[in-house]
Amino acid sequence: MTDTPRSTDTLSAADARRIALGAQGFSRRRPQNPSPRHAHAAMARMGVLQIDSVNVFARSHYMPLYSRLGSYEPAMLDRTFMSRSSRYVEYLAHEATFLPVEDWPLWRFRREGFARKYDPEWHGDRARTLQRVREVLHAQGPSRPADIRDEAPRNRGPWWDWDDVKHALEHLWRTGEVAIAGREGFERRYALAEHVVPREVLGHEIAVDDAIRELVRRAARSHGVATAADLADYYRIRDRVAVQTAVQELVDAGELRPVRVRGWERGGRPIPAWLHTEAAIPRRIGATALLTPFDPVVWFRERALRAFELDYRIEIYTPAAKRRFGYYSLPVLVGDRIAARIDLKADRAAGVLRVQSAWWEPQADPVADVERIAAELRTAAGWQGLDGISVAQWGDATDELHAALDADGAVTRHAGPRDEVVA
C-alpha cells in the first residue's frame, strides 16, 4: 500500500526513507520466479547497474537484482545484460555501468568531454595504435584485447600495467567510437559502435542541456526525493549549475516539487530537496536485503548518512589490521532501516558462506532484526550454491547471528580476518 505525498512541503525523515526505497523497488514483494521481465523492470527503476570486479561474495552488478528480486539464476543476468544481443550497453553513466542502449545519445556530452581532455595524448606512435585498433575491429568484429594484441604494437606503459592496445580500446570506448559487445566471463568484447548500437540510436543527437535535464529527471524518479547533490551524483554530473538549472526547469514543468525533509540539515539549516511528482510514500517497507556498496540506495556516502544514518566506506584499500568492519562489508536493509553491515565471503571450495564479520547499526533492533537477517543469509547462501554457513567471532552482531542461524546445530564458527591478523 502507498499514500500520495501530502500537500504539505515538509516530509518526515521516515517518509523520505520509504519514498526512496519505494522508488528503488523495495516496497514490492520479491517474485517467486524471477525472470528477465523482472530484471528489466528493476533496471527501469534504477536506470543503471554499476559494474565491479570484486568477487569475494558476488560481483557487485549481480547484487542489486538479488536485493530486489531474491534468488535468481545468475546466468539470467549474463544473458540479459552481457550477451551480444542485449538491449543494454556499457558506459560511464555513474562509474562503469550497464544502461539501456537507447540511452546512448544521452551521453554524447560525456564522450565529447573525454575526447577534449584525452585526445591530445594520442599522437605519434599512439595515434597509429588507435588507427590499427580501429582497422582490426573493422575487419574482425567484436574482439577481446587479446584478439587484437598480436595485430598491433605492444609497448607496455605505466598505466595499471595495461598495454597500448587495452588503453586504445578504453579511450575509443570513452569517446564513443567503440562500444562493448558483451563479455566472456568478466572480460569485455569491444566493437566499433556502429556494430553494437542501432543506426537510428547512433545517429540521434541530444543537446547537452536537454541531456542533463533528462538525466536529472531520471535521477529524481529513481531517488523519489533528493537534494541537488543527490541528483548530481546519480549520473556523476559535475556541472552543478547545469543541475540546478535542470531542477528549476523540472519544477516549472510540474515534474518536481520543492520539499523540506526533517533532519536533512547542514549547519542547522535545512538542505533544499525535491520530490518527484510520481513518488509515493509506501505505508511500510517489508524488505530484508543485503546491499552491495554500489547499490544506488547507498552508493553516495553523503546521502547514505543523511537519509539512512549510515556512515559508510568500503575498506578494500584499508590495511587489514586497520579495518573496522571488514574487507567488503554489505549494508543490510531491514524494513526502512540499515540495521547492520556484514562482511561475506563465498568459500566455494568448501561450499560455505563465511560471515567474516557482522555489526549492528545504531538504528537496529537486534531482537527483532536478527531472525530476518539470518533468513536472508540462508537465502544468499542458496543463491550462491553454498550448502553451509560459518560465522566468525569479529563484530558485535556475530553471537546473536550465530544463535539465530544455528537452530539445528549445523552452523560453525571460524576465526575471522581480524583474528587472523591479530594472531
Salt bridges, closest charged atoms under 4 A:
ASP3 OD1 - ARG283 NE 2.94
ASP15 OD2 - ARG6 NH2 2.85
ASP15 OD1 - ARG18 NH2 2.71
GLU90 OE2 - ARG183 NE 2.78
GLU90 OE1 - ARG188 NE 3.22
GLU95 OE2 - ARG236 NH1 2.33
ASP103 OD2 - ARG218 NH1 2.61
GLU112 OE2 - ARG108 NE 2.80
ASP119 OD1 - HIS171 NE2 2.80
ASP125 OD1 - ARG128 NH2 2.21
GLU135 OE1 - ARG132 NH1 3.29
ASP147 OD1 - ARG144 NH2 2.94
GLU151 OE1 - ARG132 NH2 3.43
ASP161 OD1 - ARG156 NH1 3.99
ASP163 OD2 - ARG149 NE 2.53
GLU170 OE2 - LYS166 NZ 3.75
GLU170 OE1 - ARG174 NH1 3.06
GLU170 OE2 - ARG188 NH1 2.81
GLU177 OE1 - ARG134 NE 2.71
GLU184 OE2 - ARG189 NH1 2.58
GLU187 OE1 - ARG144 NH1 3.55
GLU205 OE1 - ARG108 NH1 3.01
ASP210 OD1 - ARG213 NH2 2.60
GLU214 OE1 - ARG217 NH1 2.23
GLU214 OE2 - ARG218 NE 2.83
ASP230 OD2 - ARG303 NH1 2.77
ASP230 OD1 - ARG306 NH2 2.91
ASP233 OD1 - ARG236 NE 3.15
GLU249 OE1 - ARG213 NH1 2.89
GLU255 OE1 - ARG217 NE 2.66
ASP295 OD2 - ARG68 NH1 2.77
GLU302 OE2 - ARG266 NH2 3.36
GLU302 OE2 - ARG306 NH2 3.38
ASP311 OD1 - ARG301 NH2 2.46
ASP336 OD2 - ARG17 NH2 3.75
ASP347 OD2 - ARG354 NE 2.89
GLU361 OE2 - ARG341 NE 2.74
ASP369 OD1 - ARG337 NH2 2.97
GLU376 OE1 - ARG30 NH1 3.08
ASP399 OD1 - ARG413 NH2 3.31
ASP406 OD2 - HIS402 NE2 3.88
